[in-house]
Amino acid sequence: MGDVLETRFELRASPREVWDVLTDFEAYPSWNPYVRAVAGELDEGASITLLVTPPDVDEFTVGLKVGKVEQARSIELFHESSSLDIALRRAVIEVEPTDEGTSVLVFRREMELGDRPGPVLGDRGEVALEMLATALEARVRQLR
């Protein structure tokens, strides 16, 4: 196992609202600051391809294999391929309920960091995840 990075964001949205936005791949281009397109289905064993456009890095694709999916709770993804050398090996996205009826969005990434920083790691990766969580919360508000 490689290095495990975990990032948590408290969102003013119910777990169901967060899950609905997270799993509506067709709508990603309208709210997600980095993912411009998603092809594939969120079914265990299925493949998903993301078209990613982060700032200061050329657009690239990432191929993921869907692992375990717990409806309204978590998604496990395994890195299959990329047009860019990235260190991601496995990711788990979790939506945790709070006692207040809001959510904690958890991004857990297993990385093979080695000697390379990778294009979406470190501070840039954390900033990207923060922007994604903020955009997701804004999307929930827009849909209310």
C-alpha positions, -999 to 999 in steps of 0.1 A, spaced: 0 0 0 12 35 -8 7 67 11 -28 75 22 -41 110 21 -74 120 36 -93 153 32 -126 161 49 -151 189 42 -182 198 62 -210 207 38 -243 225 46 -262 198 27 -279 165 35 -261 133 27 -288 126 0 -283 160 -16 -245 155 -17 -249 119 -31 -273 130 -58 -249 157 -70 -219 134 -68 -235 107 -88 -251 129 -115 -222 125 -140 -241 142 -168 -243 175 -148 -205 176 -139 -196 201 -167 -222 226 -152 -207 227 -117 -174 208 -114 -144 231 -117 -121 203 -130 -140 175 -146 -154 185 -179 -169 152 -189 -176 118 -174 -182 86 -194 -194 54 -178 -218 42 -151 -214 39 -114 -217 1 -113 -193 -22 -95 -167 -34 -120 -176 -7 -146 -151 17 -161 -154 54 -159 -134 79 -179 -129 115 -167 -118 145 -188 -99 167 -164 -90 203 -169 -71 217 -139 -55 251 -140 -19 253 -151 -19 217 -164 -29 205 -199 -63 187 -201 -59 150 -195 -80 118 -192 -82 94 -163 -96 59 -165 -111 45 -133 -125 11 -124 -155 12 -100 -151 -9 -69 -175 -11 -41 -205 13 -41 -226 18 -10 -257 38 -21 -258 73 -6 -226 64 14 -194 57 -5 -177 50 -38 -145 31 -43 -124 38 -74 -93 22 -88 -69 40 -112 -67 22 -145 -51 46 -169 -42 82 -175 -29 104 -203 -7 120 -176 15 104 -150 -5 106 -118 2 89 -85 -34 79 -76 -39 42 -72 -72 40 -53 -97 65 -40 -127 63 -17 -153 91 -16 -175 90 14 -206 110 25 -209 109 63 -241 122 80 -238 146 109 -261 149 139 -272 183 125 -285 168 92 -256 181 72 -227 161 57 -190 155 59 -175 147 24 -144 126 28 -118 120 0 -94 92 9 -66 86 -17 -40 59 -18 -10 73 -37 23 60 -49 42 92 -42 78 79 -44 101 108 -55 76 125 -77 51 152 -67 26 144 -95 5 171 -111 -25 169 -88 -8 162 -54 3 182 -24 -11 217 -18 -25 218 -54 -44 186 -48 -58 199 -15 -68 232 -32 -85 213 -60 -105 192 -36 -115 223 -16 -127 239 -48 -146 208 -58 -163 206 -23 -173 243 -25 -187 238 -60 -206 207 -50 -222 226 -21 -231 255 -44 -247 230 -68 -268 216 -40 -280 251 -31 -288 257 -68 -309 226 -70 -330 234 -38 
